[in-house]
Amino acid sequence: MTEQSTTLSIKRIIITVCYFLIVPIVTPLLNMIINNELVSYTFAVNLSGLLILIQNWDLLALHAKRLKEDVKEAIFFFIVGIILITGLFYLNSLYLHAFVPIINVEQAQHFSLFNGIFFLAHSFVFALIYVVTFKCVTDRLKLKHAEIVVILLSGFLFALIFTITYIPFDLIAWLKGYLFYFVITLVISYLYNQTRSFLPGMIGLAVALFVINLLTYLHILL
C-alpha cells in the first residue's frame, strides 16, 4: 500500500470485519462460562482491538504520517473531534439514551485493581475497533467531487452494521442506536474527509467515551 493508492484489499477488509465481530460473538459466550459481563466484554474488546491493530498497523502508520504534513491543522481537527463527539455523547445521555459501551460500575468496584484496563477497553480500544473497521468497510466508497454523498453513505452503511451487530436486539434500541451512531459516524467521516486521516475521529471518540465512562463511574452522570 502506498500513499498514492490507499484502496484496501478485499482480504484485509474481510479479516478486519471478522475481528470486529469478535466482540458481539465472544462476549456472551464467555459470559456464560464466567458469569461476569464486564470481564467478558473487556476480554473480547481487547482481543478484537489487538488483532485489528496487528492487521492494520501499516494503515495506522500511514494515517499518522498524513497528520504530520500539517501539524496545526491536525491539532485543530483533534480538538474539533473531541468537542463534537463528547458533546454528542453528553446529549445522548440526556435525551436519546442510545446504547453506549459503559462500564458496569458495580462489577468494576469488585475488580478495582483492573479499572485501568476496563477504562482502556471501553474507550481507546473500542474507538480503535470502531474507526479502523469503519475505514476498512467504507474504503471503496469513493466518488469524485461528491464528498458529501460519500460522508452520508459512510454514515448510513457503518451505523447500520454496528447497530445490528453490537446492540442487543430491541426495535426501539436499534432505532435509537442507529440514529446516534449514524451521526457519530458522520462526524468521523467528516474529520477524515478534512484531514485524510481517521486519527482525529478515533481520538475524539476515545476521549468522549473515556469522559462518559469516568463520569458514570464517579456517579456524576447516570
C-alpha positions as a Markdown table, in Angstrom:
| # | Residue | x | y | z |
|---|---|---|---|---|
| 1 | Met | 0.0 | 0.0 | 0.0 |
| 2 | Thr | 1.3 | 3.4 | -1.0 |
| 3 | Glu | 0.3 | 6.9 | -0.1 |
| 4 | Gln | -0.8 | 7.5 | -3.7 |
| 5 | Ser | -3.1 | 4.4 | -3.7 |
| 6 | Thr | -4.8 | 3.5 | -0.4 |
| 7 | Thr | -7.6 | 1.2 | -1.7 |
| 8 | Leu | -7.6 | -1.7 | 0.7 |
| 9 | Ser | -7.7 | -5.3 | -0.4 |
| 10 | Ile | -10.9 | -7.3 | -0.1 |
| 11 | Lys | -8.9 | -9.8 | 2.1 |
| 12 | Arg | -7.9 | -7.1 | 4.6 |
| 13 | Ile | -11.5 | -5.8 | 4.7 |
| 14 | Ile | -13.0 | -9.2 | 5.4 |
| 15 | Ile | -10.4 | -10.1 | 8.0 |
| 16 | Thr | -10.9 | -6.8 | 9.8 |
| 17 | Val | -14.7 | -7.3 | 9.8 |
| 18 | Cys | -14.2 | -10.8 | 11.3 |
| 19 | Tyr | -12.1 | -9.3 | 14.1 |
| 20 | Phe | -14.7 | -6.6 | 14.6 |
| 21 | Leu | -17.3 | -9.4 | 15.1 |
| 22 | Ile | -15.3 | -11.0 | 17.9 |
| 23 | Val | -16.9 | -8.6 | 20.5 |
| 24 | Pro | -20.6 | -9.4 | 19.9 |
| 25 | Ile | -19.8 | -13.1 | 19.5 |
| 26 | Val | -17.2 | -13.8 | 22.2 |
| 27 | Thr | -18.7 | -11.6 | 25.0 |
| 28 | Pro | -22.0 | -13.6 | 25.5 |
| 29 | Leu | -20.2 | -16.9 | 25.1 |
| 30 | Leu | -17.5 | -16.1 | 27.7 |
| 31 | Asn | -20.1 | -14.6 | 30.0 |
| 32 | Met | -22.0 | -17.9 | 30.0 |
| 33 | Ile | -18.8 | -19.5 | 31.4 |
| 34 | Ile | -17.6 | -16.9 | 33.9 |
| 35 | Asn | -20.9 | -15.1 | 34.6 |
| 36 | Asn | -19.3 | -11.6 | 34.6 |
| 37 | Glu | -20.3 | -9.4 | 31.7 |
| 38 | Leu | -17.7 | -6.7 | 32.4 |
| 39 | Val | -14.7 | -9.1 | 32.3 |
| 40 | Ser | -16.2 | -10.9 | 29.3 |
| 41 | Tyr | -16.7 | -7.7 | 27.3 |
| 42 | Thr | -13.2 | -6.3 | 28.3 |
| 43 | Phe | -11.5 | -9.5 | 27.2 |
| 44 | Ala | -13.4 | -9.6 | 23.9 |
| 45 | Val | -12.7 | -5.9 | 23.1 |
| 46 | Asn | -9.0 | -6.2 | 23.9 |
| 47 | Leu | -8.7 | -9.3 | 21.8 |
| 48 | Ser | -10.5 | -7.7 | 18.9 |
| 49 | Gly | -8.5 | -4.5 | 19.2 |
| 50 | Leu | -5.2 | -6.3 | 19.4 |
| 51 | Leu | -5.9 | -8.3 | 16.2 |
| 52 | Ile | -7.2 | -5.2 | 14.3 |
| 53 | Leu | -4.2 | -3.3 | 15.4 |
| 54 | Ile | -1.8 | -6.0 | 14.2 |
| 55 | Gln | -3.7 | -6.4 | 10.9 |
| 56 | Asn | -3.8 | -2.7 | 10.2 |
| 57 | Trp | -0.6 | -1.4 | 11.7 |
| 58 | Asp | 0.6 | -0.1 | 8.4 |
| 59 | Leu | -2.7 | 1.7 | 7.8 |
| 60 | Leu | -2.4 | 3.4 | 11.2 |
| 61 | Ala | 1.2 | 4.4 | 10.4 |
| 62 | Leu | 0.1 | 5.9 | 7.0 |
| 63 | His | -2.7 | 8.0 | 8.7 |
| 64 | Ala | -0.3 | 9.2 | 11.4 |
| 65 | Lys | 2.2 | 10.3 | 8.6 |
| 66 | Arg | -0.6 | 12.2 | 6.9 |
| 67 | Leu | -1.2 | 14.3 | 10.0 |
| 68 | Lys | 2.4 | 15.2 | 10.3 |
| 69 | Glu | 2.1 | 17.1 | 6.9 |
| 70 | Asp | 0.2 | 19.9 | 8.7 |
| 71 | Val | 0.5 | 19.7 | 12.4 |
| 72 | Lys | -1.5 | 22.8 | 13.1 |
| 73 | Glu | -4.4 | 21.6 | 11.1 |
| 74 | Ala | -4.2 | 18.2 | 12.8 |
| 75 | Ile | -4.3 | 19.7 | 16.3 |
| 76 | Phe | -7.3 | 21.8 | 15.2 |
| 77 | Phe | -9.3 | 18.9 | 14.0 |
| 78 | Phe | -8.3 | 16.8 | 17.0 |
| 79 | Ile | -9.9 | 19.4 | 19.2 |
| 80 | Val | -12.9 | 19.7 | 16.9 |
| 81 | Gly | -13.4 | 16.0 | 17.0 |
| 82 | Ile | -13.1 | 15.8 | 20.8 |
| 83 | Ile | -15.6 | 18.6 | 21.3 |
| 84 | Leu | -18.1 | 17.4 | 18.8 |
| 85 | Ile | -18.2 | 13.7 | 19.7 |
| 86 | Thr | -18.1 | 14.4 | 23.5 |
| 87 | Gly | -20.9 | 16.8 | 23.1 |
| 88 | Leu | -22.9 | 14.2 | 21.2 |
| 89 | Phe | -22.4 | 11.6 | 23.8 |
| 90 | Tyr | -23.4 | 14.0 | 26.5 |
| 91 | Leu | -26.6 | 14.9 | 24.7 |
| 92 | Asn | -27.3 | 11.2 | 24.2 |
| 93 | Ser | -27.0 | 10.7 | 27.9 |
| 94 | Leu | -29.6 | 13.4 | 28.5 |
| 95 | Tyr | -32.2 | 12.8 | 25.8 |
| 96 | Leu | -31.8 | 9.8 | 23.4 |
| 97 | His | -30.3 | 7.2 | 25.7 |
| 98 | Ala | -28.9 | 5.1 | 22.8 |
| 99 | Phe | -26.6 | 2.2 | 23.6 |
| 100 | Val | -23.1 | 3.2 | 24.7 |
| 101 | Pro | -20.3 | 0.9 | 26.0 |
| 102 | Ile | -20.4 | 1.9 | 29.6 |
| 103 | Ile | -18.5 | 0.3 | 32.4 |
| 104 | Asn | -20.7 | -1.7 | 34.8 |
| 105 | Val | -19.8 | 0.2 | 37.9 |
| 106 | Glu | -21.0 | -2.4 | 40.4 |
| 107 | Gln | -18.9 | -5.1 | 38.8 |
| 108 | Ala | -15.9 | -2.8 | 38.3 |
| 109 | Gln | -15.8 | -2.0 | 42.1 |
| 110 | His | -15.1 | -5.7 | 42.7 |
| 111 | Phe | -12.0 | -5.5 | 40.5 |
| 112 | Ser | -10.8 | -2.1 | 41.4 |
| 113 | Leu | -7.1 | -3.0 | 40.7 |
| 114 | Phe | -8.1 | -3.6 | 37.0 |
| 115 | Asn | -10.1 | -0.4 | 36.5 |
| 116 | Gly | -7.4 | 1.0 | 34.2 |
| 117 | Ile | -7.9 | -2.0 | 31.9 |
| 118 | Phe | -11.7 | -1.6 | 32.0 |
| 119 | Phe | -11.4 | 2.1 | 31.1 |
| 120 | Leu | -8.9 | 1.4 | 28.3 |
| 121 | Ala | -11.2 | -1.2 | 26.8 |
| 122 | His | -14.3 | 0.9 | 27.0 |
| 123 | Ser | -12.7 | 4.0 | 25.4 |
| 124 | Phe | -9.5 | 3.8 | 23.4 |
| 125 | Val | -9.6 | 0.2 | 22.4 |
| 126 | Phe | -13.3 | 0.4 | 21.4 |
| 127 | Ala | -12.5 | 3.6 | 19.4 |
| 128 | Leu | -9.7 | 1.8 | 17.6 |
| 129 | Ile | -12.1 | -1.1 | 16.7 |
| 130 | Tyr | -14.9 | 1.2 | 15.6 |
| 131 | Val | -12.9 | 3.7 | 13.5 |
| 132 | Val | -10.4 | 1.3 | 11.8 |
| 133 | Thr | -13.3 | -1.1 | 10.9 |
| 134 | Phe | -15.3 | 1.9 | 9.6 |
| 135 | Lys | -12.3 | 2.9 | 7.4 |
| 136 | Cys | -12.0 | -0.6 | 6.1 |
| 137 | Val | -15.7 | -1.2 | 5.4 |
| 138 | Thr | -16.1 | 2.2 | 3.7 |
| 139 | Asp | -12.8 | 2.3 | 1.9 |
| 140 | Arg | -14.1 | 1.7 | -1.5 |
| 141 | Leu | -16.9 | 4.3 | -1.3 |
| 142 | Lys | -15.1 | 6.9 | -3.5 |
| 143 | Leu | -17.0 | 9.3 | -5.7 |
| 144 | Lys | -15.1 | 12.1 | -7.3 |
| 145 | His | -16.4 | 15.6 | -6.4 |
| 146 | Ala | -19.2 | 14.1 | -4.2 |
| 147 | Glu | -17.7 | 14.3 | -0.7 |
| 148 | Ile | -21.0 | 14.9 | 1.0 |
| 149 | Val | -22.5 | 11.9 | -0.7 |
| 150 | Val | -19.6 | 9.7 | 0.5 |
| 151 | Ile | -19.9 | 11.0 | 4.0 |
| 152 | Leu | -23.6 | 10.3 | 4.1 |
| 153 | Leu | -23.2 | 6.8 | 2.6 |
| 154 | Ser | -20.4 | 6.0 | 5.0 |
| 155 | Gly | -22.6 | 7.0 | 8.0 |
| 156 | Phe | -25.6 | 5.1 | 6.7 |
| 157 | Leu | -23.6 | 1.9 | 6.0 |
| 158 | Phe | -21.4 | 1.6 | 9.0 |
| 159 | Ala | -24.0 | 2.8 | 11.5 |
| 160 | Leu | -26.2 | 0.0 | 10.2 |
| 161 | Ile | -23.5 | -2.6 | 10.5 |
| 162 | Phe | -22.7 | -1.5 | 14.1 |
| 163 | Thr | -26.3 | -1.4 | 15.2 |
| 164 | Ile | -27.2 | -4.9 | 14.1 |
| 165 | Thr | -24.0 | -6.5 | 15.4 |
| 166 | Tyr | -23.2 | -4.6 | 18.6 |
| 167 | Ile | -26.6 | -3.5 | 20.0 |
| 168 | Pro | -28.8 | -6.2 | 21.6 |
| 169 | Phe | -32.0 | -6.7 | 19.5 |
| 170 | Asp | -34.8 | -4.4 | 20.5 |
| 171 | Leu | -36.6 | -2.3 | 17.9 |
| 172 | Ile | -36.5 | 0.9 | 19.9 |
| 173 | Ala | -32.9 | 0.3 | 21.0 |
| 174 | Trp | -31.9 | -0.3 | 17.4 |
| 175 | Leu | -33.7 | 2.8 | 16.1 |
| 176 | Lys | -32.0 | 5.0 | 18.8 |
| 177 | Gly | -28.7 | 3.3 | 18.3 |
| 178 | Tyr | -28.8 | 3.7 | 14.5 |
| 179 | Leu | -29.7 | 7.4 | 14.7 |
| 180 | Phe | -27.0 | 8.1 | 17.3 |
| 181 | Tyr | -24.2 | 6.2 | 15.6 |
| 182 | Phe | -25.2 | 7.5 | 12.2 |
| 183 | Val | -24.4 | 11.0 | 13.5 |
| 184 | Ile | -21.2 | 9.8 | 15.2 |
| 185 | Thr | -20.0 | 8.2 | 12.0 |
| 186 | Leu | -20.9 | 11.3 | 10.0 |
| 187 | Val | -18.6 | 13.3 | 12.3 |
| 188 | Ile | -15.8 | 10.8 | 12.0 |
| 189 | Ser | -16.3 | 10.7 | 8.2 |
| 190 | Tyr | -16.2 | 14.5 | 8.1 |
| 191 | Leu | -13.0 | 14.6 | 10.1 |
| 192 | Tyr | -11.5 | 12.0 | 7.8 |
| 193 | Asn | -12.5 | 14.0 | 4.7 |
| 194 | Gln | -10.9 | 17.2 | 6.1 |
| 195 | Thr | -7.6 | 15.6 | 7.2 |
| 196 | Arg | -7.2 | 12.4 | 5.0 |
| 197 | Ser | -6.7 | 10.6 | 8.4 |
| 198 | Phe | -9.1 | 8.7 | 10.6 |
| 199 | Leu | -7.0 | 9.5 | 13.7 |
| 200 | Pro | -8.8 | 12.7 | 14.7 |
| 201 | Gly | -12.1 | 10.8 | 14.7 |
| 202 | Met | -10.6 | 7.9 | 16.6 |
| 203 | Ile | -9.1 | 10.1 | 19.3 |
| 204 | Gly | -12.3 | 12.2 | 19.5 |
| 205 | Leu | -14.3 | 9.0 | 20.0 |
| 206 | Ala | -11.8 | 7.6 | 22.6 |
| 207 | Val | -11.7 | 10.8 | 24.7 |
| 208 | Ala | -15.5 | 11.1 | 24.6 |
| 209 | Leu | -16.0 | 7.5 | 25.7 |
| 210 | Phe | -13.4 | 7.9 | 28.4 |
| 211 | Val | -15.1 | 11.1 | 29.8 |
| 212 | Ile | -18.6 | 9.5 | 29.7 |
| 213 | Asn | -17.3 | 6.3 | 31.4 |
| 214 | Leu | -15.4 | 8.3 | 34.1 |
| 215 | Leu | -18.4 | 10.5 | 34.9 |
| 216 | Thr | -20.6 | 7.4 | 35.1 |
| 217 | Tyr | -18.1 | 5.6 | 37.4 |
| 218 | Leu | -18.0 | 8.7 | 39.6 |
| 219 | His | -21.8 | 8.8 | 39.7 |
| 220 | Ile | -21.7 | 12.3 | 38.2 |
| 221 | Leu | -23.5 | 11.1 | 35.0 |
| 222 | Leu | -26.1 | 8.4 | 35.4 |
